[in-house]
Amino acid sequence: MWSKFIAEYRTRLSQCLGIIFLTVFIFSDRKLEHSARFASDIMVVLGCFLVGAATVGRLWCAQYIAGYKTDVLVMEGPYSMCRNPLYFFSLLGGMGAGLRTESLVLTLAVAAVFAVIYPVTIRNEEAKLSGVFGSAYDDYVRRVPRFFPKISLFSEPAEYIVNPKIFRREVFDAVYFVWIVGFFEFFEGLTELEIIKPFISIW
């Protein structure tokens, strides 16, 4: 029941949780900024690094799946190292965005959301792919890890044809986490100008 709900409404659910996340960030004062400034600064640096890595990784994945997502079993590039590299890089981006807030609560909230939603999503997608590609996908499952990349398996073709129209659309989705960090900077500026006043305090 729960897995079916997530599979059907994952995008809407993620959007709603994202709005809640951003709202809490906008109207909250993060205690860590005041009580442990060094730790807060480390979180920002690490968060920005993870968001950068996630953006590059998601663009890399987009290059390989643009136009092939449902028609071809993609097993090259990032997909040669793990079966769900797009979700792996999304996790890096989500954790990076959480760390960038300088809030332990918001960072843990992001981790919890990923822990609940993405394992279910991956299992549902794997069942569909197995049904579509049969033994070829089953062999892929046996060789390549589900989530965490195994670098020694990396392979890439000398040439790869990409649909530019679809890739262009995928690019906008791939830089999602950069936009989030931009929103953080924008609203922090409004807070510093006292245009927005926090009314809750979180760690």
Protein Blocks (a to p, Z undefined) as FASTA:
>chain_A
ZZmmmmmmmmmmmmmmmmmmmmmmmmpccfklmmmmmlmmmmmmmmmmmmmmmmmmmmmm
mmmmgoplmmpccfehjllmpmblmlmmmmmmmmmmmmmnopaklmmmmmmmmmmmmmmm
mmmmmmmmmmmnmmmmmmmmmmpcfklccfklgccdfbdcddfklmmmmmmmmmmmmmmm
mmmmmmmmmmmnomaccfbdcZZ
